[in-house]
Amino acid sequence: MTLQRRHVLAAAATALPLGVHAHHGWSSFDPDRPIYLEGTVRKVRWQNPHAELELELPDLLKLPTDLAQRPIPAQTAPVDGRVLLAKVVLPTRKDRLWAVELAPLTRMQAWQVQEIKPGTLLSVVGFTLRGEKGEAVLRAEYLFVDGKAYGLRSGPA
């Protein structure tokens, strides 16, 4: 093995833990405390293992009064959709920028979610890390964009 090839392999091996460390397992998120965010998309990463957005929140984030009545995908409504929307709260942390983890691209395509572009206004309901510790990150359960609701942890009916 050449010296150059050994350096490439060593660099690749040390880079792997960084990528693994950046991704959160779903067990890190608090499923008992759904969070509401809305704002403007600043950055987009539209690739697997799942699409990601950087969402900039407004100065004063408010919980919509009609959130529990918003139309949601039919297959999620009888399971837990309405109960989940009724429990939604605002985050306690005051970060203006949030990382939002969406679904894998195959699921986004099944839902026919068009690639989201920077500047898009949207809202999302999901779960943050337990105790809202660490990064300002949200795993999306429902995505509301362009007047449509998508249930990202399921497939379309």
C-alpha positions as semicolon CSV with decimal commas, in nm:
position;residue;x (nm);y (nm);z (nm)
1;M;0,000;0,000;0,000
2;T;0,138;0,337;-0,097
3;L;0,192;0,609;0,158
4;Q;-0,057;0,835;-0,021
5;R;-0,328;0,562;-0,012
6;R;-0,266;0,507;0,362
7;H;-0,313;0,881;0,427
8;V;-0,642;0,881;0,232
9;L;-0,770;0,576;0,425
10;A;-0,664;0,726;0,758
11;A;-0,840;1,054;0,677
12;A;-1,156;0,869;0,576
13;A;-1,153;0,662;0,894
14;T;-1,121;0,969;1,116
15;A;-1,397;1,151;0,927
16;L;-1,653;0,875;0,987
17;P;-1,716;0,943;1,355
18;L;-1,797;1,309;1,280
19;G;-2,083;1,218;1,047
20;V;-2,212;0,952;1,284
21;H;-2,192;1,191;1,579
22;A;-2,391;1,462;1,398
23;H;-2,691;1,235;1,338
24;H;-2,926;1,180;1,630
25;G;-3,103;0,850;1,691
26;W;-3,479;0,893;1,727
27;S;-3,460;0,784;2,092
28;S;-3,286;1,116;2,172
29;F;-3,607;1,305;2,097
30;D;-3,893;1,361;2,343
31;P;-4,212;1,210;2,192
32;D;-4,426;1,335;2,483
33;R;-4,368;1,704;2,410
34;P;-4,450;1,807;2,052
35;I;-4,308;2,146;1,955
36;Y;-4,431;2,403;1,702
37;L;-4,195;2,609;1,487
38;E;-4,257;2,841;1,194
39;G;-4,036;3,069;0,998
40;T;-3,826;3,117;0,690
41;V;-3,601;2,847;0,547
42;R;-3,242;2,973;0,534
43;K;-3,052;2,661;0,424
44;V;-3,153;2,327;0,275
45;R;-2,980;1,989;0,258
46;W;-3,200;1,781;0,024
47;Q;-3,026;1,444;0,044
48;N;-3,027;1,120;0,242
49;P;-3,027;0,992;0,513
50;H;-3,297;1,261;0,544
51;A;-3,361;1,611;0,416
52;E;-3,271;1,892;0,656
53;L;-3,359;2,258;0,682
54;E;-3,226;2,551;0,876
55;L;-3,532;2,745;0,988
56;E;-3,515;3,106;1,110
57;L;-3,796;3,185;1,353
58;P;-3,963;3,526;1,379
59;D;-3,887;3,757;1,672
60;L;-4,210;3,657;1,842
61;L;-4,318;3,299;1,778
62;K;-4,683;3,232;1,854
63;L;-4,880;2,909;1,867
64;P;-5,160;2,928;1,607
65;T;-5,504;2,916;1,767
66;D;-5,628;2,684;1,490
67;L;-5,339;2,436;1,506
68;A;-5,542;2,151;1,660
69;Q;-5,803;2,192;1,385
70;R;-5,562;2,203;1,090
71;P;-5,623;1,939;0,826
72;I;-5,373;1,654;0,859
73;P;-5,321;1,342;0,648
74;A;-5,609;1,096;0,683
75;Q;-5,395;0,799;0,788
76;T;-5,252;0,983;1,089
77;A;-5,571;1,149;1,217
78;P;-5,725;0,841;1,384
79;V;-5,395;0,714;1,522
80;D;-5,249;1,009;1,707
81;G;-5,264;1,315;1,485
82;R;-5,537;1,512;1,661
83;V;-5,407;1,420;2,007
84;L;-5,057;1,523;1,908
85;L;-5,168;1,860;1,766
86;A;-5,370;1,931;2,082
87;K;-5,053;1,883;2,295
88;V;-4,822;2,108;2,089
89;V;-4,629;2,378;2,275
90;L;-4,369;2,637;2,185
91;P;-4,005;2,563;2,261
92;T;-3,869;2,700;2,586
93;R;-3,532;2,779;2,434
94;K;-3,500;3,110;2,252
95;D;-3,284;3,011;1,954
96;R;-3,373;3,193;1,634
97;L;-3,216;2,928;1,408
98;W;-3,327;2,564;1,426
99;A;-3,211;2,257;1,239
100;V;-3,517;2,065;1,121
101;E;-3,472;1,698;1,031
102;L;-3,728;1,589;0,773
103;A;-3,793;1,242;0,628
104;P;-3,576;1,040;0,388
105;L;-3,602;1,157;0,027
106;T;-3,799;0,848;-0,078
107;R;-4,072;0,939;0,171
108;M;-4,060;1,306;0,071
109;Q;-4,107;1,196;-0,292
110;A;-4,394;0,961;-0,198
111;W;-4,566;1,259;-0,034
112;Q;-4,487;1,464;-0,346
113;V;-4,313;1,730;-0,139
114;Q;-4,133;1,956;-0,382
115;E;-3,776;2,038;-0,290
116;I;-3,796;2,322;-0,040
117;K;-3,589;2,626;-0,131
118;P;-3,430;2,893;0,088
119;G;-3,678;3,175;0,149
120;T;-3,977;2,940;0,182
121;L;-4,214;3,015;0,470
122;L;-4,334;2,705;0,651
123;S;-4,438;2,562;0,984
124;V;-4,357;2,230;1,142
125;V;-4,461;2,019;1,439
126;G;-4,213;1,773;1,576
127;F;-3,996;1,667;1,863
128;T;-3,684;1,823;2,005
129;L;-3,409;1,667;2,209
130;R;-3,511;1,563;2,561
131;G;-3,507;1,863;2,790
132;E;-3,430;2,082;2,487
133;K;-3,064;2,023;2,569
134;G;-2,783;2,048;2,318
135;E;-2,852;2,177;1,971
136;A;-3,169;2,353;1,858
137;V;-3,289;2,061;1,648
138;L;-3,639;1,935;1,568
139;R;-3,737;1,601;1,417
140;A;-4,038;1,684;1,197
141;E;-4,361;1,492;1,242
142;Y;-4,588;1,726;1,043
143;L;-4,475;1,973;0,781
144;F;-4,708;2,254;0,672
145;V;-4,599;2,423;0,349
146;D;-4,791;2,599;0,072
147;G;-5,124;2,522;0,239
148;K;-5,060;2,147;0,253
149;A;-4,990;1,914;0,548
150;Y;-4,749;1,622;0,522
151;G;-4,713;1,342;0,780
152;L;-4,342;1,272;0,752
153;R;-4,320;0,961;0,971
154;S;-4,572;0,771;0,756
155;G;-4,640;0,714;0,390
156;P;-4,929;0,871;0,199
157;A;-5,262;0,684;0,210
